[in-house]
Each structure stands twice: as structure tokens, then as C-alpha cells.
Amino acid sequence: MAATLWGCGGGSGGPTPPEATILASVTVRDAAATGPLASPADTSAGAADELGIAAGAPGAAAPDAVHGRKEIYGIVNLAPPPIYIARINARGQATFEYTALDDRLHVGFFDGARVIDVNPPDALVTTLGALNDRGEVAAQIRFARDPVPTPFQPFRWTANGGRIMLATLNAEGDSFVTDINNFGEIVGASRTGPGDEPFRAVRWTAQNRLLPLPVPAGFGQSFTGDINERNVSVGAADDAAGHPHVLIWDADGRVTDLGTFGATTAGPVAINNRGEIVGLLNAAAPDFQTFLFSPGQGAIRVGPATVATRLNEFGELVGRIVRPNDENHAFLFSRKRGLVDLHPPQFILSEAGDINDSGTVVGLIRRAGDAGTRAFRWSRAGLGADLNTLLKDAPAGLVLTHSLRISANGDILSNSNVGLVLLRPGGGGTDAPVLGPIRIGAALANQPARLTLSFRDRNGHDTHTATIDWGDLGGAQPARVRESRGRGEVSAAHTYAARGSYAVVVRVADSGGKTTFVRQLVAVSDQDAQ
């Protein structure tokens, strides 16, 4: 079913990487090294200068200059909050998990112009695995069945071909997908039996054939989390003592144990096309830190209390340095540059969540005194910018809180106070209206609650109508619209009969047939509670 739709972000203080998958507890060892890992490269001022960052002022914020030109981003509403996992490809397509109006977890797919709901009508819950550059989505689904729902079942989906269910090792056990490459090869894990039976690493070919992946003798439960364009996948398995090792499987499914790189445990996060692997050592211990493994060079420790989130094709990785009181610092690391602290000194928190092959980094920052975070971007030169200052004609009240992903062409997925939005460089967007947040004052039972919402439309000649569902079973009601040349405001008032929490949905439709909606929970109190 097709639908036009319209995230939440913030700091993450512990060593567990964001978007944790079933691989969250695994760990790694360099098969070529028996001693301690090598020390990181030089992190002196010279290393920082390669990023164009002045010594003593890493990640210094700049207005909106990137490579000597001004950047501006157009806005596309994608999905209501909260958004936990989102992916974007080189074609500007995106997929994400979101809570739909039925209060169930759905997967949405943005094809560049509209959002398509991937869920079938009988789905109980659908969760996202990955997206490739061909627009193929890998995910898993539980169906509503009597007397109990089905286990999680994997599938691939395309806008043209629909859903294809994938085979599993056991029909009564859960299976999960974690990545899909551009050849359509999918990796993940499948339980070997019902209930809590162990997982086993698996791969599904482009022809949907299930391939169980072997592990070394004596190893137990295994997972695979990422696959590159050479069909080499990386994952982990527990040794006889229960300590996870990093494993790689080649295109033919042959396994190599990379071990734990001198640590007690090691777990992978990603592999690139050069065969480099980034992951986490001793994830559950106080001495956790990130490692980078490169074929022929072994593994290198990135630095204490580092947690990597992404690795690009040039061996550059980003993440956060975990600091006391959740005052984390964003970092970038490569063998050439060493560890570069990207933290802008005027802020109290920063985290880097993604990096593309052009070296542009996205994440978040927080200023002293601010209750929330703001979406941030760093250029390859190390210049930082609050993405809220780079928006083209943003609706009033819109705040970007956390940049989640950046594509090869510079498109950015960001959480905001209206949900997940897509930012297109150069001010591009779609023909659908762009909505800001629902703004409503203190709501009291038996007293009028007044609502306003700002919107924008790049087609200045369009006219608009709006409806509001106040969430108290009264259905959608027309609202007042004031507009001029693509800029407008929705307003209405409503009286709730009783206290409670209500899901308010505002829809704005233009004269061209495009509709966007936003949703917000509104708490209604008794008058004597004031």
C-alpha cells in the first residue's frame, strides 16, 4: 500500500554502539598478531592539520562554508517519531522503521518522491535490516496468528517486485537479516530450533538460496552482520570459553577466525570493500575500545573509550569517545590521520554517526543549557555546521535533532521534532507540503486547546486544505488554513472532555494531490492540576 508520510535522537553514553543488532555482544583477535595491538598513528597537530583543523580547536564550528561554497538543504517529511533505524542509498532512496497510526512497528520505503509502506495487512511487527543501491530492502516480519504470532521471518522487498519470503534454518525459530549488498546477497542469522535455540550465521544468495555459514571446530553460536561488494561477510562466534571472536567468510563461504586481537572479546561493526573491519574490543568491560583491522597490516587500537559507528571505503571511521557525564566527543580515525577529536569546544556533547566516501561526517551536538541535541555536519576539512542553520525556508518551529545517515551524493537523513526528514543538498525536495511541528499550549479538560502548525510548499501556486484528528474518537475535522505563495499556517481549537494522552494527527493536502501528515502526543490535564 502506498502512503505519503512525514525521529528522535540524542546522546548515547555507554559502550554499546547505536542501532545495536544481534551482534551487540560479540568480540575479536588478529590471526596475524599474537601480542598487543599496534599503537594508533600520530595524533599530533600535524595529523589534525591534514583535516584542515587548527591545532587546539578540533572541529571548530563554521557558519555554512563547505569547500568554499554555501550549502543549503531542502526538506522532505518522511515518518513520524520515534525513528530508531534508517538507511539511505546512493540514489537518494531511504528506508526506516517507524510506529504507524496503528501503533505497530512498520518499515517505510521512500522512492525519491513518496513513501511506500512495506507492511502487509496481517503484519504484527516489521523491523528493518538493510537497503542496497538497487532499492532492495532486507527486513524481517512477525505475522499475527492464532494462538501465537509467528517467529520473525526474513524477506527481501522491492517497489516493483513486492515481498519475497526467505528460507530459514527452522520454521519455529526467529531469523534476522543484517545487511544486503548491491548484488542482492543478504546476511544475517537464523535460529537452529524453536525458542532460545542458538543462532547460526547465514547468507541468502541473490537467487534466495539459504547458505548456512560454517564456524571453526569447537565454536558455538554465530552471527554475521555485514557483507561487502566482494561477497565477503564479517560476523562473530563464541569460542569454547564463550568469548566471541571475529570471523570472516569469503565469497565461497569459507571461514577464517581473526580471533580477539589480544583482547578478551571482540565484535565487528562493519567491513568495507578493501576488507578492512571496524569493531569493538571488550564491549562489556571498562577497557572497551574500537579496533580497525586491515588485511596485511593487522589490527590497530583506535583509543580508549572509543565506539565506532561507521566505516567508509577509504578506511576512515567515525564514532564517539565516551566521556564522564555523557559529555561524549565525536571522533574520526584512519591509519593515516590517527585519532582526530572533532568535538567543537563551545559545545558539551558531540557524536559522529556516519561518514560517506567524500569524507563528510554527520551526527549531533549539544550546547550548554540546551535540553536537547541538534543535528550537525562536519566537512572533510573539519569545518562544522549546525544543520538547522542550512535549511531552505524551514517551517516555523522545526528543529533537527540528530543526523543519522549521509549518502554518497550528500543526502542526509535526520531526526527532528516532527520525525524523520530527508535533507537534499541544493535546496531540492518533493512536491509534497513540508510540515513543521504541532504547536499546542497547555491542554486542560473542558477548556479549548489551541493548535497551530506552519507549512511550506515549493510550488507557490498550490492551495492547501488541512484536517486534524484530535485523537479522542471524533475523527478528522477541517482546520483553518492561511497561506500566501507557498508559506502557510494551520490553526484550530478543540475541547477535550477528559484528561489523558491523545495522539493528534494533522494532515495538509495541496491542490496537486500531495498530502503530508505529522503526529504528536498531547497530554490533557485536569483544571485542578494546574
Order of alpha helices (4+ residues) and beta strands (2+ residues): alpha-beta-beta-beta-beta-beta-beta-beta-beta-beta-beta-beta-beta-beta-beta-beta-beta-beta-beta-beta-beta-beta-beta-beta-beta-beta-beta-beta-beta-beta-beta-beta-beta-beta-beta-beta-beta-beta-beta-beta-beta-beta-beta-beta-beta
